[in-house]
Amino acid sequence: MSRSVALGGSIASVLLVALVAATPGSPFSPILPPGSEPAGPFRWLAGLLGLDRVHGSALAGVGVAAAALAAIAFLLVLREAWRGTLSVRTVVTLAVAYHVVVLLLPLLFSRDVYSYAYHGKIAAMYHANPYVSTPADFPRDALAPYVGPKWADTPAVYGPLWTQVSALVTRLAESMGAQIVTFRLIAAGASLATLAVVARLARHLRPERAAFALAAVGLNPVVLFQSVGSGHNDLLVALAVAGALALLVARRPLLATAVLALGTLVKATAGVPLLLLVLVAVARAPRGERLRVAASHVMVAGGLALVFAAPFLQSEDPTLGMLELAKHEGWLAPSRLFRRALDAASGHALGVVARVVFPALLLGALFLIGRSLVRRARTLGALGEGAGWGWGLLCLMLLGPVLLPWYVTWALPLAWLLPRVPRSVLVGTGVALTVSQWTSEPARFDTAYDTNVLFGHYVLTPVVVGLLLWLLLDLWRRARAGAPLEEEPREVPAPAAER
């Protein structure tokens, strides 16, 4: 019975979100260029059900209900996958079907694809450096009205490989509509490829965990709507993490380094597992071989970085966007909550403390994770190493200055390797962020948007802070006890039933 309820709820929630997204003027969509408005079967069905006659706060309310149902249904179906009542075939079938549904919808939740395209055009068509020039330097471009206001005067903050991909997209797809479709297809392809890699790993190494591993990625609303639906490149980071783990299992550490280096050249976050991989590889080598091993990994990663970064190197910002990114702060990040609380209590005198403490906590957490992996390097298997990556990505996500729903995707391919606490924190953060975005455009839904911001600041962020503290306490406990970072055998559930 619980299995049927979970499956029915999952399917119903995806259909409801799709219907809201396909309604003209949907709260889930950012501003759209001509030709990219809702169309297709879900637009027709939304009109048939009368959703196109619902407007304003009422439509936003339906959207909130849809997002909440999606979060609850995901928890139910994930629980059934953990219990072993869902087969791998069922999860994969639903995941593929859900991806198709999302691709039939308009752009969802975020304007980031417009920034991708703009930076690509700066490089490909304006022959300028997107790490120095900004969209505001080319105000007559057709993309100008669509880029988020905060990013109009911001240079590129993504890796040089992604900037080159964006440049290629703008060369091949001239219209904004075609560019949106292309970025969303890249995201969907990366998501499904990640699913395939995780399926192969889990079915061969922990078949009792395979359905859960796939459901955590393929049925996750954060992956489907906030990542694939918005065309985010974070899914390429997830693919790099999953691919590198598969190569470690195949005992190809240098290739794993190359894959993670490519992921880092898309988005710097993949640098965390890359660093941990190199540390373990060096620690595992015999003493006389460590310098050679370190040099080989550095040459692979550095060589790839030089190849893709060379066209953009300059002295104005040699970090290629990292200094710029460090200036930004997200509205849901725990660090922002603490900074504002300290400023309020001290008359804006102590807020800087949070900007120092949170990076220090992140460095401390990464030190503990790295030390744990290095101490066990000689006996550490690939799955234990992958679990360490998951811890590192979780700490980066929650201790960083920006927290957005699509950031959850970084560690999701590793969820099946993690012990109960970090696994619960990862899932819990994803569920919280599923309901963090009710409306995309404040101009269309001003009241709902303001309520959404208040809900995020005073409900969701405290929940995330609680999850962060739980994660850090468990990490500290494990570090003191010398306990492994991967899941203990006693936590492994019963074998999955094939249905």
FENTAZI-V864477 format. One record per residue. N is the residue number from 1. RES is the residue in one small letter. BURIAL is + if it has 16 or more other ideal C-beta (glycine too) atoms within 10 Angstrom, else -. Layout:
n:N res:RES burial:BURIAL
n:N res:RES burial:BURIAL
//
This chain:
n:1 res:m burial:-
n:2 res:s burial:-
n:3 res:r burial:+
n:4 res:s burial:-
n:5 res:v burial:-
n:6 res:a burial:+
n:7 res:l burial:+
n:8 res:g burial:-
n:9 res:g burial:+
n:10 res:s burial:+
n:11 res:i burial:+
n:12 res:a burial:-
n:13 res:s burial:+
n:14 res:v burial:+
n:15 res:l burial:-
n:16 res:l burial:+
n:17 res:v burial:+
n:18 res:a burial:+
n:19 res:l burial:+
n:20 res:v burial:+
n:21 res:a burial:+
n:22 res:a burial:+
n:23 res:t burial:+
n:24 res:p burial:-
n:25 res:g burial:-
n:26 res:s burial:+
n:27 res:p burial:+
n:28 res:f burial:+
n:29 res:s burial:+
n:30 res:p burial:+
n:31 res:i burial:-
n:32 res:l burial:+
n:33 res:p burial:+
n:34 res:p burial:-
n:35 res:g burial:-
n:36 res:s burial:+
n:37 res:e burial:-
n:38 res:p burial:+
n:39 res:a burial:-
n:40 res:g burial:-
n:41 res:p burial:-
n:42 res:f burial:+
n:43 res:r burial:+
n:44 res:w burial:-
n:45 res:l burial:-
n:46 res:a burial:+
n:47 res:g burial:+
n:48 res:l burial:-
n:49 res:l burial:-
n:50 res:g burial:-
n:51 res:l burial:+
n:52 res:d burial:+
n:53 res:r burial:-
n:54 res:v burial:+
n:55 res:h burial:-
n:56 res:g burial:-
n:57 res:s burial:+
n:58 res:a burial:-
n:59 res:l burial:+
n:60 res:a burial:+
n:61 res:g burial:-
n:62 res:v burial:+
n:63 res:g burial:+
n:64 res:v burial:+
n:65 res:a burial:-
n:66 res:a burial:+
n:67 res:a burial:+
n:68 res:a burial:-
n:69 res:l burial:+
n:70 res:a burial:+
n:71 res:a burial:+
n:72 res:i burial:+
n:73 res:a burial:+
n:74 res:f burial:+
n:75 res:l burial:+
n:76 res:l burial:+
n:77 res:v burial:+
n:78 res:l burial:+
n:79 res:r burial:+
n:80 res:e burial:+
n:81 res:a burial:+
n:82 res:w burial:+
n:83 res:r burial:+
n:84 res:g burial:+
n:85 res:t burial:+
n:86 res:l burial:+
n:87 res:s burial:+
n:88 res:v burial:+
n:89 res:r burial:-
n:90 res:t burial:+
n:91 res:v burial:+
n:92 res:v burial:+
n:93 res:t burial:-
n:94 res:l burial:+
n:95 res:a burial:+
n:96 res:v burial:-
n:97 res:a burial:-
n:98 res:y burial:+
n:99 res:h burial:+
n:100 res:v burial:-
n:101 res:v burial:+
n:102 res:v burial:+
n:103 res:l burial:-
n:104 res:l burial:-
n:105 res:l burial:+
n:106 res:p burial:+
n:107 res:l burial:+
n:108 res:l burial:+
n:109 res:f burial:+
n:110 res:s burial:+
n:111 res:r burial:+
n:112 res:d burial:+
n:113 res:v burial:+
n:114 res:y burial:+
n:115 res:s burial:+
n:116 res:y burial:+
n:117 res:a burial:+
n:118 res:y burial:+
n:119 res:h burial:+
n:120 res:g burial:+
n:121 res:k burial:+
n:122 res:i burial:+
n:123 res:a burial:+
n:124 res:a burial:+
n:125 res:m burial:-
n:126 res:y burial:-
n:127 res:h burial:-
n:128 res:a burial:-
n:129 res:n burial:+
n:130 res:p burial:+
n:131 res:y burial:+
n:132 res:v burial:+
n:133 res:s burial:+
n:134 res:t burial:+
n:135 res:p burial:+
n:136 res:a burial:-
n:137 res:d burial:-
n:138 res:f burial:+
n:139 res:p burial:-
n:140 res:r burial:-
n:141 res:d burial:+
n:142 res:a burial:-
n:143 res:l burial:+
n:144 res:a burial:-
n:145 res:p burial:-
n:146 res:y burial:+
n:147 res:v burial:+
n:148 res:g burial:-
n:149 res:p burial:-
n:150 res:k burial:-
n:151 res:w burial:+
n:152 res:a burial:+
n:153 res:d burial:-
n:154 res:t burial:+
n:155 res:p burial:+
n:156 res:a burial:+
n:157 res:v burial:+
n:158 res:y burial:+
n:159 res:g burial:+
n:160 res:p burial:+
n:161 res:l burial:+
n:162 res:w burial:+
n:163 res:t burial:+
n:164 res:q burial:+
n:165 res:v burial:+
n:166 res:s burial:+
n:167 res:a burial:+
n:168 res:l burial:-
n:169 res:v burial:+
n:170 res:t burial:+
n:171 res:r burial:-
n:172 res:l burial:-
n:173 res:a burial:+
n:174 res:e burial:-
n:175 res:s burial:-
n:176 res:m burial:+
n:177 res:g burial:+
n:178 res:a burial:+
n:179 res:q burial:+
n:180 res:i burial:+
n:181 res:v burial:+
n:182 res:t burial:+
n:183 res:f burial:+
n:184 res:r burial:+
n:185 res:l burial:-
n:186 res:i burial:+
n:187 res:a burial:+
n:188 res:a burial:+
n:189 res:g burial:-
n:190 res:a burial:+
n:191 res:s burial:+
n:192 res:l burial:+
n:193 res:a burial:+
n:194 res:t burial:+
n:195 res:l burial:+
n:196 res:a burial:-
n:197 res:v burial:+
n:198 res:v burial:+
n:199 res:a burial:+
n:200 res:r burial:-
n:201 res:l burial:+
n:202 res:a burial:+
n:203 res:r burial:+
n:204 res:h burial:-
n:205 res:l burial:+
n:206 res:r burial:+
n:207 res:p burial:-
n:208 res:e burial:-
n:209 res:r burial:+
n:210 res:a burial:+
n:211 res:a burial:+
n:212 res:f burial:+
n:213 res:a burial:+
n:214 res:l burial:+
n:215 res:a burial:+
n:216 res:a burial:+
n:217 res:v burial:+
n:218 res:g burial:+
n:219 res:l burial:+
n:220 res:n burial:+
n:221 res:p burial:+
n:222 res:v burial:+
n:223 res:v burial:+
n:224 res:l burial:+
n:225 res:f burial:+
n:226 res:q burial:+
n:227 res:s burial:+
n:228 res:v burial:+
n:229 res:g burial:+
n:230 res:s burial:+
n:231 res:g burial:+
n:232 res:h burial:+
n:233 res:n burial:+
n:234 res:d burial:+
n:235 res:l burial:+
n:236 res:l burial:+
n:237 res:v burial:+
n:238 res:a burial:+
n:239 res:l burial:+
n:240 res:a burial:+
n:241 res:v burial:+
n:242 res:a burial:+
n:243 res:g burial:+
n:244 res:a burial:+
n:245 res:l burial:+
n:246 res:a burial:+
n:247 res:l burial:+
n:248 res:l burial:+
n:249 res:v burial:+
n:250 res:a burial:-
n:251 res:r burial:-
n:252 res:r burial:-
n:253 res:p burial:+
n:254 res:l burial:-
n:255 res:l burial:+
n:256 res:a burial:+
n:257 res:t burial:+
n:258 res:a burial:+
n:259 res:v burial:+
n:260 res:l burial:+
n:261 res:a burial:+
n:262 res:l burial:+
n:263 res:g burial:+
n:264 res:t burial:+
n:265 res:l burial:+
n:266 res:v burial:+
n:267 res:k burial:+
n:268 res:a burial:+
n:269 res:t burial:+
n:270 res:a burial:+
n:271 res:g burial:+
n:272 res:v burial:+
n:273 res:p burial:+
n:274 res:l burial:+
n:275 res:l burial:+
n:276 res:l burial:+
n:277 res:l burial:+
n:278 res:v burial:+
n:279 res:l burial:+
n:280 res:v burial:+
n:281 res:a burial:+
n:282 res:v burial:+
n:283 res:a burial:+
n:284 res:r burial:+
n:285 res:a burial:+
n:286 res:p burial:-
n:287 res:r burial:-
n:288 res:g burial:-
n:289 res:e burial:-
n:290 res:r burial:-
n:291 res:l burial:-
n:292 res:r burial:-
n:293 res:v burial:+
n:294 res:a burial:-
n:295 res:a burial:-
n:296 res:s burial:+
n:297 res:h burial:+
n:298 res:v burial:-
n:299 res:m burial:-
n:300 res:v burial:+
n:301 res:a burial:+
n:302 res:g burial:-
n:303 res:g burial:-
n:304 res:l burial:+
n:305 res:a burial:+
n:306 res:l burial:-
n:307 res:v burial:-
n:308 res:f burial:+
n:309 res:a burial:+
n:310 res:a burial:-
n:311 res:p burial:-
n:312 res:f burial:+
n:313 res:l burial:-
n:314 res:q burial:-
n:315 res:s burial:-
n:316 res:e burial:-
n:317 res:d burial:+
n:318 res:p burial:-
n:319 res:t burial:-
n:320 res:l burial:+
n:321 res:g burial:+
n:322 res:m burial:-
n:323 res:l burial:-
n:324 res:e burial:+
n:325 res:l burial:+
n:326 res:a burial:-
n:327 res:k burial:-
n:328 res:h burial:-
n:329 res:e burial:+
n:330 res:g burial:+
n:331 res:w burial:-
n:332 res:l burial:+
n:333 res:a burial:+
n:334 res:p burial:+
n:335 res:s burial:+
n:336 res:r burial:+
n:337 res:l burial:+
n:338 res:f burial:+
n:339 res:r burial:+
n:340 res:r burial:+
n:341 res:a burial:-
n:342 res:l burial:+
n:343 res:d burial:+
n:344 res:a burial:-
n:345 res:a burial:-
n:346 res:s burial:-
n:347 res:g burial:-
n:348 res:h burial:-
n:349 res:a burial:-
n:350 res:l burial:-
n:351 res:g burial:+
n:352 res:v burial:-
n:353 res:v burial:-
n:354 res:a burial:+
n:355 res:r burial:+
n:356 res:v burial:-
n:357 res:v burial:-
n:358 res:f burial:+
n:359 res:p burial:-
n:360 res:a burial:-
n:361 res:l burial:+
n:362 res:l burial:+
n:363 res:l burial:-
n:364 res:g burial:+
n:365 res:a burial:+
n:366 res:l burial:+
n:367 res:f burial:-
n:368 res:l burial:+
n:369 res:i burial:+
n:370 res:g burial:+
n:371 res:r burial:-
n:372 res:s burial:+
n:373 res:l burial:+
n:374 res:v burial:+
n:375 res:r burial:-
n:376 res:r burial:+
n:377 res:a burial:+
n:378 res:r burial:-
n:379 res:t burial:-
n:380 res:l burial:+
n:381 res:g burial:-
n:382 res:a burial:+
n:383 res:l burial:+
n:384 res:g burial:+
n:385 res:e burial:+
n:386 res:g burial:+
n:387 res:a burial:+
n:388 res:g burial:+
n:389 res:w burial:+
n:390 res:g burial:+
n:391 res:w burial:+
n:392 res:g burial:+
n:393 res:l burial:+
n:394 res:l burial:+
n:395 res:c burial:+
n:396 res:l burial:+
n:397 res:m burial:+
n:398 res:l burial:+
n:399 res:l burial:+
n:400 res:g burial:+
n:401 res:p burial:+
n:402 res:v burial:+
n:403 res:l burial:+
n:404 res:l burial:+
n:405 res:p burial:+
n:406 res:w burial:+
n:407 res:y burial:+
n:408 res:v burial:+
n:409 res:t burial:+
n:410 res:w burial:+
n:411 res:a burial:+
n:412 res:l burial:+
n:413 res:p burial:+
n:414 res:l burial:+
n:415 res:a burial:+
n:416 res:w burial:+
n:417 res:l burial:+
n:418 res:l burial:+
n:419 res:p burial:+
n:420 res:r burial:-
n:421 res:v burial:+
n:422 res:p burial:+
n:423 res:r burial:+
n:424 res:s burial:+
n:425 res:v burial:+
n:426 res:l burial:+
n:427 res:v burial:+
n:428 res:g burial:+
n:429 res:t burial:+
n:430 res:g burial:+
n:431 res:v burial:+
n:432 res:a burial:+
n:433 res:l burial:+
n:434 res:t burial:+
n:435 res:v burial:+
n:436 res:s burial:+
n:437 res:q burial:+
n:438 res:w burial:+
n:439 res:t burial:+
n:440 res:s burial:+
n:441 res:e burial:-
n:442 res:p burial:-
n:443 res:a burial:-
n:444 res:r burial:+
n:445 res:f burial:+
n:446 res:d burial:-
n:447 res:t burial:-
n:448 res:a burial:+
n:449 res:y burial:+
n:450 res:d burial:-
n:451 res:t burial:+
n:452 res:n burial:+
n:453 res:v burial:+
n:454 res:l burial:-
n:455 res:f burial:-
n:456 res:g burial:+
n:457 res:h burial:-
n:458 res:y burial:-
n:459 res:v burial:-
n:460 res:l burial:+
n:461 res:t burial:+
n:462 res:p burial:-
n:463 res:v burial:-
n:464 res:v burial:+
n:465 res:v burial:+
n:466 res:g burial:-
n:467 res:l burial:+
n:468 res:l burial:+
n:469 res:l burial:-
n:470 res:w burial:-
n:471 res:l burial:+
n:472 res:l burial:+
n:473 res:l burial:-
n:474 res:d burial:+
n:475 res:l burial:+
n:476 res:w burial:-
n:477 res:r burial:-
n:478 res:r burial:+
n:479 res:a burial:+
n:480 res:r burial:-
n:481 res:a burial:-
n:482 res:g burial:-
n:483 res:a burial:-
n:484 res:p burial:+
n:485 res:l burial:+
n:486 res:e burial:+
n:487 res:e burial:+
n:488 res:e burial:-
n:489 res:p burial:-
n:490 res:r burial:-
n:491 res:e burial:-
n:492 res:v burial:-
n:493 res:p burial:-
n:494 res:a burial:-
n:495 res:p burial:-
n:496 res:a burial:+
n:497 res:a burial:-
n:498 res:e burial:-
n:499 res:r burial:-
//
